[in-house]
């Protein structure tokens, strides 16, 4: 199943701002991203699925949108 992946900040500099990948859950997606983009292996980033930040592995469905967001700091 195709998943749309949006990347922001430093992550987008590595992967590009948008790509499509196949994965059944976020753990498989993260592993596939690290294989395709080895520079991601040492980066920290949050994952959101359909606009909701997740902390655990989440199953993915056709046409889900996953966002990769680097850490941010505010003032």
C-alpha positions as CSV (number, residue, x, y, z in Angstrom):
1,X,0.0,0.0,0.0
2,X,1.3,3.5,-0.9
3,X,1.8,5.9,2.0
4,X,2.5,9.6,1.4
5,X,5.4,10.8,3.4
6,X,5.9,14.5,4.1
7,X,9.2,15.7,5.6
8,X,10.1,18.9,7.3
9,X,13.3,20.8,8.3
10,X,16.5,18.8,8.4
11,X,14.6,15.6,7.5
12,X,13.4,17.2,4.2
13,X,17.0,18.1,3.4
14,X,17.8,14.4,3.4
15,X,14.7,12.9,1.9
16,X,13.1,15.7,-0.1
17,X,9.8,17.2,1.1
18,X,7.5,14.6,-0.2
19,X,7.8,10.9,-1.3
20,X,5.7,7.8,-1.5
21,X,6.6,4.5,0.1
22,X,5.0,1.2,0.9
23,X,4.7,0.0,4.5
24,X,2.3,-1.8,6.7
25,X,3.2,0.1,9.9
26,X,5.4,3.0,11.1
27,X,8.1,0.6,12.3
28,X,8.5,-0.9,8.8
29,X,8.3,2.6,7.3
30,X,11.0,3.9,9.5
31,X,13.3,0.9,8.7
32,X,12.7,1.4,5.0
33,X,13.5,5.1,5.2
34,X,16.8,4.4,7.0
35,X,17.8,1.9,4.3
36,X,17.0,4.4,1.5
37,X,18.4,7.4,3.4
38,X,21.2,6.2,5.7
39,X,21.7,9.7,7.1
40,X,18.3,9.3,8.9
41,X,19.7,6.6,11.2
42,X,21.3,9.2,13.6
43,X,18.5,11.8,13.3
44,X,15.8,12.2,15.9
45,X,12.3,13.1,14.6
46,X,8.7,12.7,15.5
47,X,6.2,10.9,13.4
48,X,2.6,12.0,12.8
49,X,0.0,9.8,11.0
50,X,-2.9,11.8,9.5
51,X,-2.1,14.9,11.6
52,X,-1.7,13.0,15.0
53,X,1.7,12.6,16.6
54,X,2.4,9.0,17.6
55,X,4.8,7.5,20.1
56,X,4.3,3.8,19.4
57,X,4.1,1.7,16.2
58,X,0.9,2.3,14.3
59,X,-0.6,0.3,11.5
60,X,-0.9,2.2,8.2
61,X,-3.6,2.1,5.5
62,X,-3.7,3.0,1.9
63,X,-3.5,6.8,1.4
64,X,-2.4,7.6,4.9
65,X,-0.2,10.6,5.3
66,X,2.9,10.4,7.5
67,X,4.8,13.4,8.5
68,X,8.4,13.3,9.7
69,X,9.1,16.3,11.9
70,X,12.5,17.2,13.4
71,X,12.8,18.3,17.0
72,X,11.9,21.9,17.5
73,X,12.4,24.5,20.2
74,X,10.4,27.6,20.9
75,X,11.0,30.9,22.5
